[in-house]
Amino acid sequence: MPRSTNIVTSKRRRKKILKETRGYFGARKNVYTVAKNAFEKALSYAYRDRRKKKGNFRALWIQRINAGVRQHGMSYSEFMGKLKKKGIEINRKVLADMAMNDSKAFESIVKSVK
């Protein structure tokens, strides 16, 4: 009995990988073995960076809060310590948005903390 290779399934599997790698540079888009490695690497980067994204946003919020607070003569760490001591529970995302877009409300929070 001859060996069955099941060309339909294997071709479909290859086409799926090559479809995902469209737009990659050089042989990464049209040579199956290279494309497969590039695609697996891309998936691992995507997984890692979905977690890294959260830290990047936190760092951005901290920078924005720090810039807003320094206009009122305080440092970020001093401001956050006094916020916690006063019992004001506003997260960094909201504070950063207020510092950027609603300076009057942010100023009132800074004054209440001082």
Jmol script that loads the backbone (N, CA, C; Angstrom):
load data "model"
ATOM      1  N   MET A   1       0.853  -1.191   0.000  1.00  0.00           N
ATOM      2  CA  MET A   1       0.000   0.000   0.000  1.00  0.00           C
ATOM      3  C   MET A   1       0.889   1.241   0.000  1.00  0.00           C
ATOM      4  N   PRO A   2       0.633   2.218  -0.878  1.00  0.00           N
ATOM      5  CA  PRO A   2       1.461   3.415  -0.933  1.00  0.00           C
ATOM      6  C   PRO A   2       1.218   4.310   0.287  1.00  0.00           C
ATOM      7  N   ARG A   3       2.242   5.114   0.576  1.00  0.00           N
ATOM      8  CA  ARG A   3       2.153   6.018   1.721  1.00  0.00           C
ATOM      9  C   ARG A   3       1.193   7.157   1.407  1.00  0.00           C
ATOM     10  N   SER A   4       0.325   7.482   2.358  1.00  0.00           N
ATOM     11  CA  SER A   4      -0.630   8.573   2.180  1.00  0.00           C
ATOM     12  C   SER A   4      -0.038   9.847   2.772  1.00  0.00           C
ATOM     13  N   THR A   5       0.022  10.910   1.971  1.00  0.00           N
ATOM     14  CA  THR A   5       0.636  12.153   2.454  1.00  0.00           C
ATOM     15  C   THR A   5      -0.386  13.198   2.860  1.00  0.00           C
ATOM     16  N   ASN A   6      -1.618  13.040   2.445  1.00  0.00           N
ATOM     17  CA  ASN A   6      -2.696  13.983   2.779  1.00  0.00           C
ATOM     18  C   ASN A   6      -2.305  15.413   2.393  1.00  0.00           C
ATOM     19  N   ILE A   7      -2.118  15.626   1.099  1.00  0.00           N
ATOM     20  CA  ILE A   7      -1.666  16.913   0.587  1.00  0.00           C
ATOM     21  C   ILE A   7      -2.618  18.052   0.917  1.00  0.00           C
ATOM     22  N   VAL A   8      -3.908  17.757   1.014  1.00  0.00           N
ATOM     23  CA  VAL A   8      -4.890  18.817   1.271  1.00  0.00           C
ATOM     24  C   VAL A   8      -4.633  19.481   2.613  1.00  0.00           C
ATOM     25  N   THR A   9      -4.473  18.688   3.637  1.00  0.00           N
ATOM     26  CA  THR A   9      -4.270  19.231   4.987  1.00  0.00           C
ATOM     27  C   THR A   9      -2.932  19.938   5.112  1.00  0.00           C
ATOM     28  N   SER A  10      -1.874  19.333   4.564  1.00  0.00           N
ATOM     29  CA  SER A  10      -0.558  19.964   4.705  1.00  0.00           C
ATOM     30  C   SER A  10      -0.486  21.265   3.920  1.00  0.00           C
ATOM     31  N   LYS A  11      -1.116  21.304   2.744  1.00  0.00           N
ATOM     32  CA  LYS A  11      -1.133  22.552   1.969  1.00  0.00           C
ATOM     33  C   LYS A  11      -1.927  23.634   2.700  1.00  0.00           C
ATOM     34  N   ARG A  12      -3.033  23.237   3.315  1.00  0.00           N
ATOM     35  CA  ARG A  12      -3.852  24.193   4.067  1.00  0.00           C
ATOM     36  C   ARG A  12      -3.071  24.760   5.250  1.00  0.00           C
ATOM     37  N   ARG A  13      -2.304  23.884   5.916  1.00  0.00           N
ATOM     38  CA  ARG A  13      -1.498  24.324   7.054  1.00  0.00           C
ATOM     39  C   ARG A  13      -0.434  25.338   6.602  1.00  0.00           C
ATOM     40  N   ARG A  14       0.223  25.055   5.487  1.00  0.00           N
ATOM     41  CA  ARG A  14       1.235  25.969   4.970  1.00  0.00           C
ATOM     42  C   ARG A  14       0.628  27.295   4.539  1.00  0.00           C
ATOM     43  N   LYS A  15      -0.515  27.219   3.876  1.00  0.00           N
ATOM     44  CA  LYS A  15      -1.172  28.444   3.413  1.00  0.00           C
ATOM     45  C   LYS A  15      -1.570  29.338   4.588  1.00  0.00           C
ATOM     46  N   LYS A  16      -1.988  28.700   5.687  1.00  0.00           N
ATOM     47  CA  LYS A  16      -2.396  29.464   6.868  1.00  0.00           C
ATOM     48  C   LYS A  16      -1.223  30.265   7.434  1.00  0.00           C
ATOM     49  N   ILE A  17      -0.049  29.624   7.507  1.00  0.00           N
ATOM     50  CA  ILE A  17       1.148  30.315   8.004  1.00  0.00           C
ATOM     51  C   ILE A  17       1.552  31.434   7.047  1.00  0.00           C
ATOM     52  N   LEU A  18       1.573  31.143   5.750  1.00  0.00           N
ATOM     53  CA  LEU A  18       1.994  32.146   4.769  1.00  0.00           C
ATOM     54  C   LEU A  18       1.021  33.325   4.716  1.00  0.00           C
ATOM     55  N   LYS A  19      -0.246  33.063   4.971  1.00  0.00           N
ATOM     56  CA  LYS A  19      -1.227  34.162   5.020  1.00  0.00           C
ATOM     57  C   LYS A  19      -0.938  35.074   6.212  1.00  0.00           C
ATOM     58  N   GLU A  20      -0.555  34.486   7.336  1.00  0.00           N
ATOM     59  CA  GLU A  20      -0.261  35.269   8.536  1.00  0.00           C
ATOM     60  C   GLU A  20       1.001  36.116   8.378  1.00  0.00           C
ATOM     61  N   THR A  21       1.945  35.637   7.552  1.00  0.00           N
ATOM     62  CA  THR A  21       3.223  36.337   7.437  1.00  0.00           C
ATOM     63  C   THR A  21       3.267  37.292   6.256  1.00  0.00           C
ATOM     64  N   ARG A  22       2.141  37.555   5.615  1.00  0.00           N
ATOM     65  CA  ARG A  22       2.135  38.533   4.529  1.00  0.00           C
ATOM     66  C   ARG A  22       2.571  39.884   5.065  1.00  0.00           C
ATOM     67  N   GLY A  23       3.461  40.554   4.338  1.00  0.00           N
ATOM     68  CA  GLY A  23       3.948  41.848   4.784  1.00  0.00           C
ATOM     69  C   GLY A  23       5.265  41.784   5.516  1.00  0.00           C
ATOM     70  N   TYR A  24       5.733  40.577   5.854  1.00  0.00           N
ATOM     71  CA  TYR A  24       7.044  40.450   6.478  1.00  0.00           C
ATOM     72  C   TYR A  24       8.120  40.706   5.432  1.00  0.00           C
ATOM     73  N   PHE A  25       9.347  40.960   5.860  1.00  0.00           N
ATOM     74  CA  PHE A  25      10.451  41.326   4.963  1.00  0.00           C
ATOM     75  C   PHE A  25      11.141  40.089   4.399  1.00  0.00           C
ATOM     76  N   GLY A  26      11.477  40.153   3.133  1.00  0.00           N
ATOM     77  CA  GLY A  26      12.305  39.135   2.496  1.00  0.00           C
ATOM     78  C   GLY A  26      11.662  37.769   2.461  1.00  0.00           C
ATOM     79  N   ALA A  27      12.463  36.743   2.723  1.00  0.00           N
ATOM     80  CA  ALA A  27      11.994  35.359   2.645  1.00  0.00           C
ATOM     81  C   ALA A  27      11.018  35.020   3.763  1.00  0.00           C
ATOM     82  N   ARG A  28      10.904  35.882   4.742  1.00  0.00           N
ATOM     83  CA  ARG A  28      10.003  35.608   5.863  1.00  0.00           C
ATOM     84  C   ARG A  28       8.537  35.565   5.429  1.00  0.00           C
ATOM     85  N   LYS A  29       8.242  36.101   4.240  1.00  0.00           N
ATOM     86  CA  LYS A  29       6.850  36.126   3.796  1.00  0.00           C
ATOM     87  C   LYS A  29       6.488  35.006   2.833  1.00  0.00           C
ATOM     88  N   ASN A  30       7.497  34.377   2.164  1.00  0.00           N
ATOM     89  CA  ASN A  30       7.120  33.423   1.125  1.00  0.00           C
ATOM     90  C   ASN A  30       7.850  32.084   1.165  1.00  0.00           C
ATOM     91  N   VAL A  31       8.820  31.908   2.046  1.00  0.00           N
ATOM     92  CA  VAL A  31       9.472  30.612   2.217  1.00  0.00           C
ATOM     93  C   VAL A  31       8.895  30.002   3.496  1.00  0.00           C
ATOM     94  N   TYR A  32       8.258  28.840   3.357  1.00  0.00           N
ATOM     95  CA  TYR A  32       7.471  28.293   4.463  1.00  0.00           C
ATOM     96  C   TYR A  32       8.283  28.118   5.741  1.00  0.00           C
ATOM     97  N   THR A  33       9.472  27.492   5.653  1.00  0.00           N
ATOM     98  CA  THR A  33      10.225  27.204   6.874  1.00  0.00           C
ATOM     99  C   THR A  33      10.674  28.480   7.568  1.00  0.00           C
ATOM    100  N   VAL A  34      11.074  29.477   6.776  1.00  0.00           N
ATOM    101  CA  VAL A  34      11.493  30.757   7.360  1.00  0.00           C
ATOM    102  C   VAL A  34      10.274  31.477   7.933  1.00  0.00           C
ATOM    103  N   ALA A  35       9.169  31.443   7.188  1.00  0.00           N
ATOM    104  CA  ALA A  35       7.942  32.115   7.629  1.00  0.00           C
ATOM    105  C   ALA A  35       7.410  31.508   8.920  1.00  0.00           C
ATOM    106  N   LYS A  36       7.505  30.188   9.031  1.00  0.00           N
ATOM    107  CA  LYS A  36       7.023  29.514  10.238  1.00  0.00           C
ATOM    108  C   LYS A  36       7.801  29.978  11.458  1.00  0.00           C
ATOM    109  N   ASN A  37       9.139  30.046  11.324  1.00  0.00           N
ATOM    110  CA  ASN A  37       9.969  30.509  12.446  1.00  0.00           C
ATOM    111  C   ASN A  37       9.673  31.961  12.791  1.00  0.00           C
ATOM    112  N   ALA A  38       9.523  32.804  11.760  1.00  0.00           N
ATOM    113  CA  ALA A  38       9.237  34.224  11.997  1.00  0.00           C
ATOM    114  C   ALA A  38       7.891  34.396  12.680  1.00  0.00           C
ATOM    115  N   PHE A  39       6.907  33.599  12.273  1.00  0.00           N
ATOM    116  CA  PHE A  39       5.566  33.703  12.844  1.00  0.00           C
ATOM    117  C   PHE A  39       5.549  33.251  14.300  1.00  0.00           C
ATOM    118  N   GLU A  40       6.262  32.166  14.605  1.00  0.00           N
ATOM    119  CA  GLU A  40       6.330  31.704  15.998  1.00  0.00           C
ATOM    120  C   GLU A  40       7.002  32.740  16.885  1.00  0.00           C
ATOM    121  N   LYS A  41       8.067  33.360  16.357  1.00  0.00           N
ATOM    122  CA  LYS A  41       8.758  34.403  17.106  1.00  0.00           C
ATOM    123  C   LYS A  41       7.831  35.596  17.330  1.00  0.00           C
ATOM    124  N   ALA A  42       7.066  35.945  16.302  1.00  0.00           N
ATOM    125  CA  ALA A  42       6.139  37.072  16.414  1.00  0.00           C
ATOM    126  C   ALA A  42       5.080  36.804  17.471  1.00  0.00           C
ATOM    127  N   LEU A  43       4.599  35.561  17.534  1.00  0.00           N
ATOM    128  CA  LEU A  43       3.604  35.216  18.551  1.00  0.00           C
ATOM    129  C   LEU A  43       4.182  35.346  19.957  1.00  0.00           C
ATOM    130  N   SER A  44       5.451  34.954  20.120  1.00  0.00           N
ATOM    131  CA  SER A  44       6.050  35.052  21.455  1.00  0.00           C
ATOM    132  C   SER A  44       6.258  36.513  21.842  1.00  0.00           C
ATOM    133  N   TYR A  45       6.640  37.359  20.863  1.00  0.00           N
ATOM    134  CA  TYR A  45       6.770  38.787  21.141  1.00  0.00           C
ATOM    135  C   TYR A  45       5.411  39.386  21.514  1.00  0.00           C
ATOM    136  N   ALA A  46       4.370  38.982  20.800  1.00  0.00           N
ATOM    137  CA  ALA A  46       3.037  39.521  21.070  1.00  0.00           C
ATOM    138  C   ALA A  46       2.589  39.152  22.484  1.00  0.00           C
ATOM    139  N   TYR A  47       2.850  37.903  22.875  1.00  0.00           N
ATOM    140  CA  TYR A  47       2.474  37.448  24.218  1.00  0.00           C
ATOM    141  C   TYR A  47       3.214  38.258  25.276  1.00  0.00           C
ATOM    142  N   ARG A  48       4.541  38.419  25.069  1.00  0.00           N
ATOM    143  CA  ARG A  48       5.357  39.161  26.036  1.00  0.00           C
ATOM    144  C   ARG A  48       4.909  40.614  26.134  1.00  0.00           C
ATOM    145  N   ASP A  49       4.663  41.225  24.979  1.00  0.00           N
ATOM    146  CA  ASP A  49       4.390  42.654  24.967  1.00  0.00           C
ATOM    147  C   ASP A  49       2.977  43.013  25.405  1.00  0.00           C
ATOM    148  N   ARG A  50       2.066  42.049  25.369  1.00  0.00           N
ATOM    149  CA  ARG A  50       0.746  42.321  25.957  1.00  0.00           C
ATOM    150  C   ARG A  50       0.877  42.554  27.455  1.00  0.00           C
ATOM    151  N   ARG A  51       1.821  41.892  28.073  1.00  0.00           N
ATOM    152  CA  ARG A  51       2.066  42.105  29.506  1.00  0.00           C
ATOM    153  C   ARG A  51       2.907  43.349  29.741  1.00  0.00           C
ATOM    154  N   LYS A  52       3.863  43.591  28.855  1.00  0.00           N
ATOM    155  CA  LYS A  52       4.750  44.752  28.990  1.00  0.00           C
ATOM    156  C   LYS A  52       3.993  46.066  28.813  1.00  0.00           C
ATOM    157  N   LYS A  53       2.949  46.025  27.994  1.00  0.00           N
ATOM    158  CA  LYS A  53       2.149  47.215  27.683  1.00  0.00           C
ATOM    159  C   LYS A  53       1.587  47.851  28.960  1.00  0.00           C
ATOM    160  N   LYS A  54       1.194  47.034  29.900  1.00  0.00           N
ATOM    161  CA  LYS A  54       0.607  47.534  31.142  1.00  0.00           C
ATOM    162  C   LYS A  54       1.630  48.351  31.934  1.00  0.00           C
ATOM    163  N   GLY A  55       2.861  47.854  31.981  1.00  0.00           N
ATOM    164  CA  GLY A  55       3.926  48.586  32.663  1.00  0.00           C
ATOM    165  C   GLY A  55       4.286  49.877  31.953  1.00  0.00           C
ATOM    166  N   ASN A  56       4.261  49.842  30.617  1.00  0.00           N
ATOM    167  CA  ASN A  56       4.560  51.043  29.836  1.00  0.00           C
ATOM    168  C   ASN A  56       3.539  52.134  30.096  1.00  0.00           C
ATOM    169  N   PHE A  57       2.260  51.743  30.167  1.00  0.00           N
ATOM    170  CA  PHE A  57       1.227  52.740  30.443  1.00  0.00           C
ATOM    171  C   PHE A  57       1.360  53.296  31.852  1.00  0.00           C
ATOM    172  N   ARG A  58       1.680  52.437  32.807  1.00  0.00           N
ATOM    173  CA  ARG A  58       1.875  52.918  34.179  1.00  0.00           C
ATOM    174  C   ARG A  58       3.011  53.940  34.226  1.00  0.00           C
ATOM    175  N   ALA A  59       4.104  53.669  33.517  1.00  0.00           N
ATOM    176  CA  ALA A  59       5.240  54.601  33.486  1.00  0.00           C
ATOM    177  C   ALA A  59       4.833  55.932  32.864  1.00  0.00           C
ATOM    178  N   LEU A  60       4.012  55.879  31.810  1.00  0.00           N
ATOM    179  CA  LEU A  60       3.530  57.098  31.164  1.00  0.00           C
ATOM    180  C   LEU A  60       2.661  57.912  32.123  1.00  0.00           C
ATOM    181  N   TRP A  61       1.762  57.229  32.832  1.00  0.00           N
ATOM    182  CA  TRP A  61       0.898  57.930  33.793  1.00  0.00           C
ATOM    183  C   TRP A  61       1.744  58.598  34.872  1.00  0.00           C
ATOM    184  N   ILE A  62       2.749  57.904  35.365  1.00  0.00           N
ATOM    185  CA  ILE A  62       3.608  58.459  36.414  1.00  0.00           C
ATOM    186  C   ILE A  62       4.322  59.713  35.908  1.00  0.00           C
ATOM    187  N   GLN A  63       4.818  59.674  34.678  1.00  0.00           N
ATOM    188  CA  GLN A  63       5.491  60.846  34.108  1.00  0.00           C
ATOM    189  C   GLN A  63       4.540  62.031  34.003  1.00  0.00           C
ATOM    190  N   ARG A  64       3.313  61.765  33.580  1.00  0.00           N
ATOM    191  CA  ARG A  64       2.336  62.852  33.425  1.00  0.00           C
ATOM    192  C   ARG A  64       1.941  63.444  34.778  1.00  0.00           C
ATOM    193  N   ILE A  65       1.743  62.588  35.768  1.00  0.00           N
ATOM    194  CA  ILE A  65       1.404  63.075  37.112  1.00  0.00           C
ATOM    195  C   ILE A  65       2.565  63.887  37.667  1.00  0.00           C
ATOM    196  N   ASN A  66       3.780  63.390  37.487  1.00  0.00           N
ATOM    197  CA  ASN A  66       4.967  64.075  37.985  1.00  0.00           C
ATOM    198  C   ASN A  66       5.085  65.462  37.360  1.00  0.00           C
ATOM    199  N   ALA A  67       4.863  65.553  36.047  1.00  0.00           N
ATOM    200  CA  ALA A  67       4.938  66.855  35.371  1.00  0.00           C
ATOM    201  C   ALA A  67       3.871  67.802  35.903  1.00  0.00           C
ATOM    202  N   GLY A  68       2.661  67.290  36.131  1.00  0.00           N
ATOM    203  CA  GLY A  68       1.581  68.133  36.650  1.00  0.00           C
ATOM    204  C   GLY A  68       1.830  68.592  38.070  1.00  0.00           C
ATOM    205  N   VAL A  69       2.379  67.707  38.884  1.00  0.00           N
ATOM    206  CA  VAL A  69       2.609  68.016  40.301  1.00  0.00           C
ATOM    207  C   VAL A  69       3.764  68.999  40.466  1.00  0.00           C
ATOM    208  N   ARG A  70       4.780  68.877  39.626  1.00  0.00           N
ATOM    209  CA  ARG A  70       5.941  69.764  39.731  1.00  0.00           C
ATOM    210  C   ARG A  70       5.590  71.216  39.421  1.00  0.00           C
ATOM    211  N   GLN A  71       4.530  71.439  38.667  1.00  0.00           N
ATOM    212  CA  GLN A  71       4.071  72.813  38.424  1.00  0.00           C
ATOM    213  C   GLN A  71       3.550  73.452  39.701  1.00  0.00           C
ATOM    214  N   HIS A  72       3.182  72.618  40.668  1.00  0.00           N
ATOM    215  CA  HIS A  72       2.668  73.110  41.950  1.00  0.00           C
ATOM    216  C   HIS A  72       3.691  72.947  43.069  1.00  0.00           C
ATOM    217  N   GLY A  73       4.933  72.699  42.715  1.00  0.00           N
ATOM    218  CA  GLY A  73       6.016  72.693  43.701  1.00  0.00           C
ATOM    219  C   GLY A  73       6.117  71.449  44.552  1.00  0.00           C
ATOM    220  N   MET A  74       5.750  70.285  44.020  1.00  0.00           N
ATOM    221  CA  MET A  74       5.886  69.021  44.740  1.00  0.00           C
ATOM    222  C   MET A  74       6.562  68.010  43.827  1.00  0.00           C
ATOM    223  N   SER A  75       7.028  66.932  44.423  1.00  0.00           N
ATOM    224  CA  SER A  75       7.547  65.826  43.618  1.00  0.00           C
ATOM    225  C   SER A  75       6.471  64.738  43.558  1.00  0.00           C
ATOM    226  N   TYR A  76       6.642  63.821  42.633  1.00  0.00           N
ATOM    227  CA  TYR A  76       5.667  62.742  42.462  1.00  0.00           C
ATOM    228  C   TYR A  76       5.559  61.892  43.712  1.00  0.00           C
ATOM    229  N   SER A  77       6.700  61.490  44.258  1.00  0.00           N
ATOM    230  CA  SER A  77       6.670  60.585  45.410  1.00  0.00           C
ATOM    231  C   SER A  77       6.057  61.256  46.634  1.00  0.00           C
ATOM    232  N   GLU A  78       6.370  62.523  46.794  1.00  0.00           N
ATOM    233  CA  GLU A  78       5.796  63.292  47.906  1.00  0.00           C
ATOM    234  C   GLU A  78       4.273  63.376  47.755  1.00  0.00           C
ATOM    235  N   PHE A  79       3.832  63.651  46.526  1.00  0.00           N
ATOM    236  CA  PHE A  79       2.401  63.771  46.229  1.00  0.00           C
ATOM    237  C   PHE A  79       1.665  62.460  46.492  1.00  0.00           C
ATOM    238  N   MET A  80       2.222  61.349  46.003  1.00  0.00           N
ATOM    239  CA  MET A  80       1.551  60.057  46.171  1.00  0.00           C
ATOM    240  C   MET A  80       1.525  59.639  47.642  1.00  0.00           C
ATOM    241  N   GLY A  81       2.584  59.950  48.374  1.00  0.00           N
ATOM    242  CA  GLY A  81       2.603  59.629  49.797  1.00  0.00           C
ATOM    243  C   GLY A  81       1.533  60.388  50.564  1.00  0.00           C
ATOM    244  N   LYS A  82       1.387  61.677  50.240  1.00  0.00           N
ATOM    245  CA  LYS A  82       0.373  62.495  50.915  1.00  0.00           C
ATOM    246  C   LYS A  82      -1.038  62.088  50.504  1.00  0.00           C
ATOM    247  N   LEU A  83      -1.209  61.668  49.242  1.00  0.00           N
ATOM    248  CA  LEU A  83      -2.518  61.173  48.795  1.00  0.00           C
ATOM    249  C   LEU A  83      -2.938  59.974  49.623  1.00  0.00           C
ATOM    250  N   LYS A  84      -2.005  59.048  49.795  1.00  0.00           N
ATOM    251  CA  LYS A  84      -2.305  57.828  50.551  1.00  0.00           C
ATOM    252  C   LYS A  84      -2.598  58.151  52.011  1.00  0.00           C
ATOM    253  N   LYS A  85      -1.842  59.115  52.579  1.00  0.00           N
ATOM    254  CA  LYS A  85      -2.042  59.505  53.978  1.00  0.00           C
ATOM    255  C   LYS A  85      -3.404  60.159  54.188  1.00  0.00           C
ATOM    256  N   LYS A  86      -3.836  60.956  53.198  1.00  0.00           N
ATOM    257  CA  LYS A  86      -5.146  61.617  53.291  1.00  0.00           C
ATOM    258  C   LYS A  86      -6.305  60.652  53.041  1.00  0.00           C
ATOM    259  N   GLY A  87      -5.996  59.492  52.451  1.00  0.00           N
ATOM    260  CA  GLY A  87      -7.046  58.505  52.170  1.00  0.00           C
ATOM    261  C   GLY A  87      -7.781  58.753  50.867  1.00  0.00           C
ATOM    262  N   ILE A  88      -7.170  59.506  49.971  1.00  0.00           N
ATOM    263  CA  ILE A  88      -7.775  59.766  48.663  1.00  0.00           C
ATOM    264  C   ILE A  88      -7.377  58.625  47.735  1.00  0.00           C
ATOM    265  N   GLU A  89      -8.365  57.875  47.269  1.00  0.00           N
ATOM    266  CA  GLU A  89      -8.073  56.713  46.433  1.00  0.00           C
ATOM    267  C   GLU A  89      -8.452  57.002  44.988  1.00  0.00           C
ATOM    268  N   ILE A  90      -7.541  57.625  44.263  1.00  0.00           N
ATOM    269  CA  ILE A  90      -7.699  57.847  42.824  1.00  0.00           C
ATOM    270  C   ILE A  90      -6.530  57.166  42.150  1.00  0.00           C
ATOM    271  N   ASN A  91      -6.816  56.351  41.151  1.00  0.00           N
ATOM    272  CA  ASN A  91      -5.711  55.618  40.513  1.00  0.00           C
ATOM    273  C   ASN A  91      -4.908  56.520  39.588  1.00  0.00           C
ATOM    274  N   ARG A  92      -3.749  56.013  39.187  1.00  0.00           N
ATOM    275  CA  ARG A  92      -2.810  56.803  38.392  1.00  0.00           C
ATOM    276  C   ARG A  92      -3.357  57.162  37.023  1.00  0.00           C
ATOM    277  N   LYS A  93      -4.161  56.269  36.453  1.00  0.00           N
ATOM    278  CA  LYS A  93      -4.731  56.530  35.128  1.00  0.00           C
ATOM    279  C   LYS A  93      -5.613  57.771  35.165  1.00  0.00           C
ATOM    280  N   VAL A  94      -6.463  57.862  36.157  1.00  0.00           N
ATOM    281  CA  VAL A  94      -7.371  59.006  36.287  1.00  0.00           C
ATOM    282  C   VAL A  94      -6.592  60.270  36.631  1.00  0.00           C
ATOM    283  N   LEU A  95      -5.613  60.145  37.524  1.00  0.00           N
ATOM    284  CA  LEU A  95      -4.801  61.310  37.891  1.00  0.00           C
ATOM    285  C   LEU A  95      -4.049  61.864  36.678  1.00  0.00           C
ATOM    286  N   ALA A  96      -3.492  60.971  35.861  1.00  0.00           N
ATOM    287  CA  ALA A  96      -2.757  61.402  34.673  1.00  0.00           C
ATOM    288  C   ALA A  96      -3.689  62.091  33.682  1.00  0.00           C
ATOM    289  N   ASP A  97      -4.888  61.552  33.531  1.00  0.00           N
ATOM    290  CA  ASP A  97      -5.863  62.169  32.624  1.00  0.00           C
ATOM    291  C   ASP A  97      -6.266  63.551  33.126  1.00  0.00           C
ATOM    292  N   MET A  98      -6.447  63.680  34.443  1.00  0.00           N
ATOM    293  CA  MET A  98      -6.791  64.984  35.019  1.00  0.00           C
ATOM    294  C   MET A  98      -5.646  65.981  34.840  1.00  0.00           C
ATOM    295  N   ALA A  99      -4.414  65.507  35.019  1.00  0.00           N
ATOM    296  CA  ALA A  99      -3.254  66.389  34.878  1.00  0.00           C
ATOM    297  C   ALA A  99      -3.147  66.910  33.447  1.00  0.00           C
ATOM    298  N   MET A 100      -3.514  66.085  32.484  1.00  0.00           N
ATOM    299  CA  MET A 100      -3.412  66.474  31.078  1.00  0.00           C
ATOM    300  C   MET A 100      -4.599  67.342  30.639  1.00  0.00           C
ATOM    301  N   ASN A 101      -5.817  66.931  30.997  1.00  0.00           N
ATOM    302  CA  ASN A 101      -7.018  67.517  30.394  1.00  0.00           C
ATOM    303  C   ASN A 101      -7.840  68.422  31.308  1.00  0.00           C
ATOM    304  N   ASP A 102      -7.764  68.202  32.618  1.00  0.00           N
ATOM    305  CA  ASP A 102      -8.594  68.986  33.541  1.00  0.00           C
ATOM    306  C   ASP A 102      -7.697  69.557  34.638  1.00  0.00           C
ATOM    307  N   SER A 103      -6.955  70.598  34.291  1.00  0.00           N
ATOM    308  CA  SER A 103      -5.934  71.112  35.209  1.00  0.00           C
ATOM    309  C   SER A 103      -6.532  71.719  36.469  1.00  0.00           C
ATOM    310  N   LYS A 104      -7.749  72.279  36.383  1.00  0.00           N
ATOM    311  CA  LYS A 104      -8.369  72.876  37.574  1.00  0.00           C
ATOM    312  C   LYS A 104      -8.696  71.807  38.622  1.00  0.00           C
ATOM    313  N   ALA A 105      -9.251  70.701  38.191  1.00  0.00           N
ATOM    314  CA  ALA A 105      -9.573  69.616  39.122  1.00  0.00           C
ATOM    315  C   ALA A 105      -8.294  69.022  39.711  1.00  0.00           C
ATOM    316  N   PHE A 106      -7.275  68.888  38.876  1.00  0.00           N
ATOM    317  CA  PHE A 106      -5.997  68.355  39.358  1.00  0.00           C
ATOM    318  C   PHE A 106      -5.372  69.300  40.377  1.00  0.00           C
ATOM    319  N   GLU A 107      -5.476  70.586  40.111  1.00  0.00           N
ATOM    320  CA  GLU A 107      -4.939  71.591  41.044  1.00  0.00           C
ATOM    321  C   GLU A 107      -5.661  71.526  42.380  1.00  0.00           C
ATOM    322  N   SER A 108      -6.977  71.306  42.348  1.00  0.00           N
ATOM    323  CA  SER A 108      -7.724  71.225  43.606  1.00  0.00           C
ATOM    324  C   SER A 108      -7.309  69.996  44.420  1.00  0.00           C
ATOM    325  N   ILE A 109      -7.002  68.897  43.731  1.00  0.00           N
ATOM    326  CA  ILE A 109      -6.525  67.710  44.443  1.00  0.00           C
ATOM    327  C   ILE A 109      -5.164  67.993  45.067  1.00  0.00           C
ATOM    328  N   VAL A 110      -4.271  68.643  44.332  1.00  0.00           N
ATOM    329  CA  VAL A 110      -2.936  68.971  44.850  1.00  0.00           C
ATOM    330  C   VAL A 110      -3.057  69.880  46.063  1.00  0.00           C
ATOM    331  N   LYS A 111      -3.960  70.871  45.996  1.00  0.00           N
ATOM    332  CA  LYS A 111      -4.141  71.798  47.136  1.00  0.00           C
ATOM    333  C   LYS A 111      -4.712  71.084  48.338  1.00  0.00           C
ATOM    334  N   SER A 112      -5.638  70.136  48.113  1.00  0.00           N
ATOM    335  CA  SER A 112      -6.221  69.411  49.249  1.00  0.00           C
ATOM    336  C   SER A 112      -5.176  68.515  49.910  1.00  0.00           C
ATOM    337  N   VAL A 113      -4.215  68.063  49.153  1.00  0.00           N
ATOM    338  CA  VAL A 113      -3.161  67.206  49.701  1.00  0.00           C
ATOM    339  C   VAL A 113      -2.135  68.035  50.465  1.00  0.00           C
ATOM    340  N   LYS A 114      -1.827  69.219  49.965  1.00  0.00           N
ATOM    341  CA  LYS A 114      -0.852  70.079  50.639  1.00  0.00           C
ATOM    342  C   LYS A 114      -1.353  70.452  52.019  1.00  0.00           C
TER     343      LYS A 114
END
end "model"
wireframe off; spacefill off
backbone 0.3
color backbone group
